Amino acid sequence: MNTDTPLLQATGLTRAFSGRTVLHSVDLQVRAGEYLSVMGPSGSGKSTLLYTISGMDTMSAGTVTFSGQDLASMKQKDLARLRLTSMGFIFQHVHLLKNLCLLDNIILPAYLAGLAPRTELNDRALALMHRTGVADLADRDVSQASGGQLQRIGICRALINSPTILFGDEPTGALDSAAATEIMDILTELNDDGMTLMIVTHDPRVAARTERVLSMVDGRIIGDRRQGRYDGTHLDKRQTDLSQWLMAGEPVRAR
C-alpha cells in the first residue's frame, strides 16, 4: 500500500436509525501506525463511529474504505472475513465462552479463520499470553481470572490473527486504575511495534497516552488534536493539556 494512502478512510459517513441521525456526515482518515482515541459525552456517537467504521454496523450513507476496500460494496461473508482476519476488537466487558478454557478462547477466532494448524495456533496464543503476563492462566476457565486478567485475555484474542488494526470500545472502562494502567501499557507497546489502534474512551488519562484525539458531540467530530506520541513521561501534563482542550471545544483542524 502507498504510505500516503490512509489505512482507513470515512467520507460523509452517516448512521441513522429509528428516525434519529447518530452520525452526521463524518469525514475521517486513519493512517497506518496511528494511535487514535475518540472522546465525547454519552450519546455523542463515538461508539457508533467505531462500529460503523469497522463494518460491525451498517452505514446509512457515505463510504468507508479499509486497505483500499470499500466496505459498503462487500458481501456480508467477505466483510465478516475481513473483520476476522484484519481487524481486532477489545471491549469494556470481555465476552468469553464459559465452556472453554482461556487458551481456547484466545484460539477460537484463529480456528474459525482456518489460517494455521492447531499446534501453530497454540504456540501463537501462548506467546501472546506470555507477552501480556497471563501465560499461567492458559488452562483456567473464565471464573478463575480477575477483570484485568480477562482483559489481557481479550487482547490476546484480538491479536491472534495478527490484525492490521485494533479497535477498542472503553477497553479500561471496567477496570480499577492499576489494571487500567497495565492494559494501557500493553496497548502502547503494541503501537510502538507498529500496530494501528483506534479506541473509544471517557477517560482523559487514557486518551492522554494516545497520539491523536478526536472530540465528538452530537454525532459530529468537533475537534482533532494531534498531541504527539507518548514517551512514558509527563502524563499529568498531557492529561491537563488535553482536558483544557476538550473544555475549550477547539474546532476541527484542517487535514
Contacts in CASP RR format, 6 or more apart in sequence:
PFRMAT RR
TARGET T0000
AUTHOR 0000-0000-0000
METHOD contacts of the structure
MODEL  1
MNTDTPLLQATGLTRAFSGRTVLHSVDLQVRAGEYLSVMGPSGSGKSTLL
YTISGMDTMSAGTVTFSGQDLASMKQKDLARLRLTSMGFIFQHVHLLKNL
CLLDNIILPAYLAGLAPRTELNDRALALMHRTGVADLADRDVSQASGGQL
QRIGICRALINSPTILFGDEPTGALDSAAATEIMDILTELNDDGMTLMIV
THDPRVAARTERVLSMVDGRIIGDRRQGRYDGTHLDKRQTDLSQWLMAGE
PVRAR
1 7 0 8 1.000
1 32 0 8 1.000
1 67 0 8 1.000
1 68 0 8 1.000
3 32 0 8 1.000
5 68 0 8 1.000
6 29 0 8 1.000
6 30 0 8 1.000
6 31 0 8 1.000
6 65 0 8 1.000
7 30 0 8 1.000
7 31 0 8 1.000
7 32 0 8 1.000
7 33 0 8 1.000
7 34 0 8 1.000
7 66 0 8 1.000
7 67 0 8 1.000
7 164 0 8 1.000
7 165 0 8 1.000
7 196 0 8 1.000
8 28 0 8 1.000
8 29 0 8 1.000
8 30 0 8 1.000
8 53 0 8 1.000
8 64 0 8 1.000
8 65 0 8 1.000
8 66 0 8 1.000
8 165 0 8 1.000
8 196 0 8 1.000
8 198 0 8 1.000
9 28 0 8 1.000
9 29 0 8 1.000
9 30 0 8 1.000
9 63 0 8 1.000
9 64 0 8 1.000
9 65 0 8 1.000
10 26 0 8 1.000
10 27 0 8 1.000
10 28 0 8 1.000
10 29 0 8 1.000
10 52 0 8 1.000
10 53 0 8 1.000
10 62 0 8 1.000
10 63 0 8 1.000
10 64 0 8 1.000
11 27 0 8 1.000
11 62 0 8 1.000
11 63 0 8 1.000
11 64 0 8 1.000
12 25 0 8 1.000
12 26 0 8 1.000
12 27 0 8 1.000
12 61 0 8 1.000
12 62 0 8 1.000
12 63 0 8 1.000
13 23 0 8 1.000
13 25 0 8 1.000
13 26 0 8 1.000
13 27 0 8 1.000
13 28 0 8 1.000
13 49 0 8 1.000
13 52 0 8 1.000
13 53 0 8 1.000
13 59 0 8 1.000
13 61 0 8 1.000
13 62 0 8 1.000
13 63 0 8 1.000
13 64 0 8 1.000
14 21 0 8 1.000
14 23 0 8 1.000
14 24 0 8 1.000
14 25 0 8 1.000
14 26 0 8 1.000
14 59 0 8 1.000
14 60 0 8 1.000
14 61 0 8 1.000
14 62 0 8 1.000
15 21 0 8 1.000
15 22 0 8 1.000
15 23 0 8 1.000
15 48 0 8 1.000
15 52 0 8 1.000
15 57 0 8 1.000
15 58 0 8 1.000
15 59 0 8 1.000
15 60 0 8 1.000
16 22 0 8 1.000
16 23 0 8 1.000
16 60 0 8 1.000
17 60 0 8 1.000
21 60 0 8 1.000
21 219 0 8 1.000
22 43 0 8 1.000
22 45 0 8 1.000
22 48 0 8 1.000
22 219 0 8 1.000
23 45 0 8 1.000
23 48 0 8 1.000
23 49 0 8 1.000
23 52 0 8 1.000
23 219 0 8 1.000
24 218 0 8 1.000
24 219 0 8 1.000
24 220 0 8 1.000
25 61 0 8 1.000
25 62 0 8 1.000
26 49 0 8 1.000
26 219 0 8 1.000
26 220 0 8 1.000
26 221 0 8 1.000
27 221 0 8 1.000
28 49 0 8 1.000
28 53 0 8 1.000
28 214 0 8 1.000
28 221 0 8 1.000
29 255 0 8 1.000
30 36 0 8 1.000
30 165 0 8 1.000
30 196 0 8 1.000
30 198 0 8 1.000
31 196 0 8 1.000
32 164 0 8 1.000
32 194 0 8 1.000
32 196 0 8 1.000
33 191 0 8 1.000
33 194 0 8 1.000
33 195 0 8 1.000
33 196 0 8 1.000
33 197 0 8 1.000
34 196 0 8 1.000
34 197 0 8 1.000
34 198 0 8 1.000
34 211 0 8 1.000
34 212 0 8 1.000
35 187 0 8 1.000
35 188 0 8 1.000
35 191 0 8 1.000
35 196 0 8 1.000
35 197 0 8 1.000
35 210 0 8 1.000
35 211 0 8 1.000
35 212 0 8 1.000
35 229 0 8 1.000
36 197 0 8 1.000
36 198 0 8 1.000
36 199 0 8 1.000
36 210 0 8 1.000
36 211 0 8 1.000
36 212 0 8 1.000
36 213 0 8 1.000
36 214 0 8 1.000
37 198 0 8 1.000
37 199 0 8 1.000
37 200 0 8 1.000
37 201 0 8 1.000
37 206 0 8 1.000
37 207 0 8 1.000
37 210 0 8 1.000
37 212 0 8 1.000
37 213 0 8 1.000
37 214 0 8 1.000
38 46 0 8 1.000
38 49 0 8 1.000
38 50 0 8 1.000
38 198 0 8 1.000
38 199 0 8 1.000
38 200 0 8 1.000
38 201 0 8 1.000
38 213 0 8 1.000
38 214 0 8 1.000
38 216 0 8 1.000
39 46 0 8 1.000
39 200 0 8 1.000
39 201 0 8 1.000
39 202 0 8 1.000
39 204 0 8 1.000
39 207 0 8 1.000
39 213 0 8 1.000
39 214 0 8 1.000
39 215 0 8 1.000
39 216 0 8 1.000
39 246 0 8 1.000
40 46 0 8 1.000
40 202 0 8 1.000
40 215 0 8 1.000
40 216 0 8 1.000
40 217 0 8 1.000
40 246 0 8 1.000
41 217 0 8 1.000
44 216 0 8 1.000
44 217 0 8 1.000
44 218 0 8 1.000
44 219 0 8 1.000
45 216 0 8 1.000
45 219 0 8 1.000
46 200 0 8 1.000
46 214 0 8 1.000
46 216 0 8 1.000
47 169 0 8 1.000
47 200 0 8 1.000
48 57 0 8 1.000
48 219 0 8 1.000
49 200 0 8 1.000
49 216 0 8 1.000
49 219 0 8 1.000
50 56 0 8 1.000
50 167 0 8 1.000
50 168 0 8 1.000
50 169 0 8 1.000
50 198 0 8 1.000
50 200 0 8 1.000
51 57 0 8 1.000
51 169 0 8 1.000
52 58 0 8 1.000
52 59 0 8 1.000
52 64 0 8 1.000
53 64 0 8 1.000
53 198 0 8 1.000
54 83 0 8 1.000
54 87 0 8 1.000
54 89 0 8 1.000
54 167 0 8 1.000
55 64 0 8 1.000
55 71 0 8 1.000
55 79 0 8 1.000
55 83 0 8 1.000
56 83 0 8 1.000
56 89 0 8 1.000
59 71 0 8 1.000
59 72 0 8 1.000
62 72 0 8 1.000
63 70 0 8 1.000
63 72 0 8 1.000
64 70 0 8 1.000
64 71 0 8 1.000
64 72 0 8 1.000
65 71 0 8 1.000
66 82 0 8 1.000
66 86 0 8 1.000
66 87 0 8 1.000
66 165 0 8 1.000
67 86 0 8 1.000
67 164 0 8 1.000
69 82 0 8 1.000
71 79 0 8 1.000
71 82 0 8 1.000
74 82 0 8 1.000
81 113 0 8 1.000
83 89 0 8 1.000
84 109 0 8 1.000
84 112 0 8 1.000
84 113 0 8 1.000
84 161 0 8 1.000
85 113 0 8 1.000
85 115 0 8 1.000
85 161 0 8 1.000
85 163 0 8 1.000
86 161 0 8 1.000
86 163 0 8 1.000
86 164 0 8 1.000
86 165 0 8 1.000
87 163 0 8 1.000
87 164 0 8 1.000
87 165 0 8 1.000
87 166 0 8 1.000
87 167 0 8 1.000
88 158 0 8 1.000
88 159 0 8 1.000
88 161 0 8 1.000
88 163 0 8 1.000
88 165 0 8 1.000
88 166 0 8 1.000
88 167 0 8 1.000
89 158 0 8 1.000
89 166 0 8 1.000
89 167 0 8 1.000
89 168 0 8 1.000
89 169 0 8 1.000
90 151 0 8 1.000
90 154 0 8 1.000
90 155 0 8 1.000
90 158 0 8 1.000
90 166 0 8 1.000
90 167 0 8 1.000
90 168 0 8 1.000
90 169 0 8 1.000
90 171 0 8 1.000
91 168 0 8 1.000
91 169 0 8 1.000
91 170 0 8 1.000
91 171 0 8 1.000
92 169 0 8 1.000
92 170 0 8 1.000
92 171 0 8 1.000
92 173 0 8 1.000
92 174 0 8 1.000
93 174 0 8 1.000
94 147 0 8 1.000
94 150 0 8 1.000
94 151 0 8 1.000
94 153 0 8 1.000
94 154 0 8 1.000
96 102 0 8 1.000
96 105 0 8 1.000
96 142 0 8 1.000
96 150 0 8 1.000
96 153 0 8 1.000
96 154 0 8 1.000
96 157 0 8 1.000
97 104 0 8 1.000
97 105 0 8 1.000
97 108 0 8 1.000
97 142 0 8 1.000
98 141 0 8 1.000
98 142 0 8 1.000
98 143 0 8 1.000
100 108 0 8 1.000
100 141 0 8 1.000
101 138 0 8 1.000
101 139 0 8 1.000
101 140 0 8 1.000
101 141 0 8 1.000
102 134 0 8 1.000
102 137 0 8 1.000
102 138 0 8 1.000
102 139 0 8 1.000
102 140 0 8 1.000
102 141 0 8 1.000
102 142 0 8 1.000
102 145 0 8 1.000
102 153 0 8 1.000
103 122 0 8 1.000
103 125 0 8 1.000
103 126 0 8 1.000
103 129 0 8 1.000
103 138 0 8 1.000
103 139 0 8 1.000
105 142 0 8 1.000
105 153 0 8 1.000
105 154 0 8 1.000
105 157 0 8 1.000
106 125 0 8 1.000
106 128 0 8 1.000
106 129 0 8 1.000
106 153 0 8 1.000
106 154 0 8 1.000
106 156 0 8 1.000
106 157 0 8 1.000
106 160 0 8 1.000
107 118 0 8 1.000
107 121 0 8 1.000
107 122 0 8 1.000
107 125 0 8 1.000
107 160 0 8 1.000
108 157 0 8 1.000
109 157 0 8 1.000
109 160 0 8 1.000
109 161 0 8 1.000
110 116 0 8 1.000
110 121 0 8 1.000
110 124 0 8 1.000
110 125 0 8 1.000
110 160 0 8 1.000
110 161 0 8 1.000
111 118 0 8 1.000
111 121 0 8 1.000
113 161 0 8 1.000
115 161 0 8 1.000
116 124 0 8 1.000
121 160 0 8 1.000
124 160 0 8 1.000
125 138 0 8 1.000
125 156 0 8 1.000
125 160 0 8 1.000
126 135 0 8 1.000
126 138 0 8 1.000
128 155 0 8 1.000
128 156 0 8 1.000
128 159 0 8 1.000
128 160 0 8 1.000
129 135 0 8 1.000
129 137 0 8 1.000
129 138 0 8 1.000
129 152 0 8 1.000
129 153 0 8 1.000
129 156 0 8 1.000
131 186 0 8 1.000
132 152 0 8 1.000
132 155 0 8 1.000
132 156 0 8 1.000
132 186 0 8 1.000
133 152 0 8 1.000
134 145 0 8 1.000
134 149 0 8 1.000
134 152 0 8 1.000
134 153 0 8 1.000
134 156 0 8 1.000
137 144 0 8 1.000
137 145 0 8 1.000
137 149 0 8 1.000
137 153 0 8 1.000
142 150 0 8 1.000
145 153 0 8 1.000
146 179 0 8 1.000
147 174 0 8 1.000
147 175 0 8 1.000
147 179 0 8 1.000
148 175 0 8 1.000
148 179 0 8 1.000
148 182 0 8 1.000
148 183 0 8 1.000
151 171 0 8 1.000
151 172 0 8 1.000
151 174 0 8 1.000
151 175 0 8 1.000
151 179 0 8 1.000
151 183 0 8 1.000
152 182 0 8 1.000
152 183 0 8 1.000
152 186 0 8 1.000
155 171 0 8 1.000
155 183 0 8 1.000
155 186 0 8 1.000
155 187 0 8 1.000
158 166 0 8 1.000
159 166 0 8 1.000
159 190 0 8 1.000
164 196 0 8 1.000
165 195 0 8 1.000
165 196 0 8 1.000
165 197 0 8 1.000
165 198 0 8 1.000
166 187 0 8 1.000
166 190 0 8 1.000
166 195 0 8 1.000
166 196 0 8 1.000
166 197 0 8 1.000
166 198 0 8 1.000
167 197 0 8 1.000
167 198 0 8 1.000
167 199 0 8 1.000
168 197 0 8 1.000
168 198 0 8 1.000
168 199 0 8 1.000
168 200 0 8 1.000
169 199 0 8 1.000
169 200 0 8 1.000
170 200 0 8 1.000
170 201 0 8 1.000
170 202 0 8 1.000
171 183 0 8 1.000
171 187 0 8 1.000
171 199 0 8 1.000
171 201 0 8 1.000
172 179 0 8 1.000
172 180 0 8 1.000
172 183 0 8 1.000
172 184 0 8 1.000
172 201 0 8 1.000
172 203 0 8 1.000
172 206 0 8 1.000
173 180 0 8 1.000
173 201 0 8 1.000
173 202 0 8 1.000
173 203 0 8 1.000
175 183 0 8 1.000
180 203 0 8 1.000
180 206 0 8 1.000
184 206 0 8 1.000
184 209 0 8 1.000
187 197 0 8 1.000
187 199 0 8 1.000
187 209 0 8 1.000
188 209 0 8 1.000
188 230 0 8 1.000
188 232 0 8 1.000
190 197 0 8 1.000
191 197 0 8 1.000
191 211 0 8 1.000
197 210 0 8 1.000
199 206 0 8 1.000
199 210 0 8 1.000
201 207 0 8 1.000
204 239 0 8 1.000
204 242 0 8 1.000
204 243 0 8 1.000
204 246 0 8 1.000
205 235 0 8 1.000
205 239 0 8 1.000
207 213 0 8 1.000
207 242 0 8 1.000
208 227 0 8 1.000
208 230 0 8 1.000
208 235 0 8 1.000
208 238 0 8 1.000
208 239 0 8 1.000
208 242 0 8 1.000
209 230 0 8 1.000
209 235 0 8 1.000
209 238 0 8 1.000
210 227 0 8 1.000
210 230 0 8 1.000
211 226 0 8 1.000
211 227 0 8 1.000
211 228 0 8 1.000
211 229 0 8 1.000
211 230 0 8 1.000
212 224 0 8 1.000
212 225 0 8 1.000
212 226 0 8 1.000
212 227 0 8 1.000
212 228 0 8 1.000
213 224 0 8 1.000
213 225 0 8 1.000
213 227 0 8 1.000
213 242 0 8 1.000
213 245 0 8 1.000
214 221 0 8 1.000
214 223 0 8 1.000
214 224 0 8 1.000
214 225 0 8 1.000
215 221 0 8 1.000
215 222 0 8 1.000
215 223 0 8 1.000
215 224 0 8 1.000
215 225 0 8 1.000
215 245 0 8 1.000
215 246 0 8 1.000
215 249 0 8 1.000
215 250 0 8 1.000
216 222 0 8 1.000
221 252 0 8 1.000
222 249 0 8 1.000
222 251 0 8 1.000
222 252 0 8 1.000
223 249 0 8 1.000
223 250 0 8 1.000
223 251 0 8 1.000
223 252 0 8 1.000
223 253 0 8 1.000
224 252 0 8 1.000
224 253 0 8 1.000
224 255 0 8 1.000
225 242 0 8 1.000
225 245 0 8 1.000
225 250 0 8 1.000
225 253 0 8 1.000
226 253 0 8 1.000
227 238 0 8 1.000
227 241 0 8 1.000
227 242 0 8 1.000
230 238 0 8 1.000
END
